[in-house]
């Protein structure tokens, strides 16, 4: 799982470099030739979508998503590790359901775009299934990471231990 997450993070970094490259080319083209590439806005937007979705699992793994850590810690201090671990487990399960449902619908959207030949309404006429496919990939990697965290949270609950909110420290 770690390798899959790292590959997704690497692809996200490449998308960021791609956005940077597109912007540099657009600026140079406008500066030296007084014209636009006409695709920089569209493709840089696609790059930002790709890097955002491919970075989801890595952000979850390193504890960068917004979470109610204060509530978790308060529960742990007030009632011991079991309620804290239970809340962590429930939040992981909720995220797993959310990821599965949204991932399914994103996959369905990408498949429909592919089957119908849906393209962007810009001059580039980019097939939308390409970008949508990266969102599906990002959610698939997020789902795998969520399963991993759910298993760790279940272990913390069963062992009556305080959950580790930074999964990288466990591994």
Secondary structure by P-SEA (a helix, b strand, c coil): caaaaaaaaaaaaaaaaaaaaaaaaaaaaaaccccccccaaaaaaaaaaaaaaaaaaaaaaacccccaaaaaaaaaaaccaaaaaaaaaaaaaaaaaaaaaaaaaaaaaaaaaaaabbbbcccccccaaaaaaaaaaaaaaaaaaaaaaaaaaaaaaaacccccccccccc
